[in-house]
Amino acid sequence: MNRILHVGLAAGAILISGACAAQGFKPTRTIDFIVHTGPGGGGDVHARAINAIFEKEKLLPVRATVVNGAELMKSSQEFIDQRRDIYKLAGIKTYR
């Protein structure tokens, strides 16, 4: 079972890297893998395994990091609150 998982992850990494290369994907900043689960969840473990393959094989020209959804939601709410204040000062009507 473990061997099947490793083969599947490696195949996925190869397919993704091939698709990126075919489209001329050349990122200039750090790539964030956004994961919907918390730290230690299934999605987090898989994203970190794929990220490890990318780093080991040097498939991306920049560094990639795994971001958990809980962290992103917290920063998103802060961003929304900041925008709401700016919109209020500018006189732009917001809903909610």
Secondary structure, 3 states (H helix, E strand, C coil): CHHHHHHHHHHHHHHHHHHHHHCCCCCCCCEEEEECCCCCCHHHHHHHHHHHHHHHHCCCCCCEEEEEHHHHHHHHHHHHHHHHHHHHHHCCCCCC
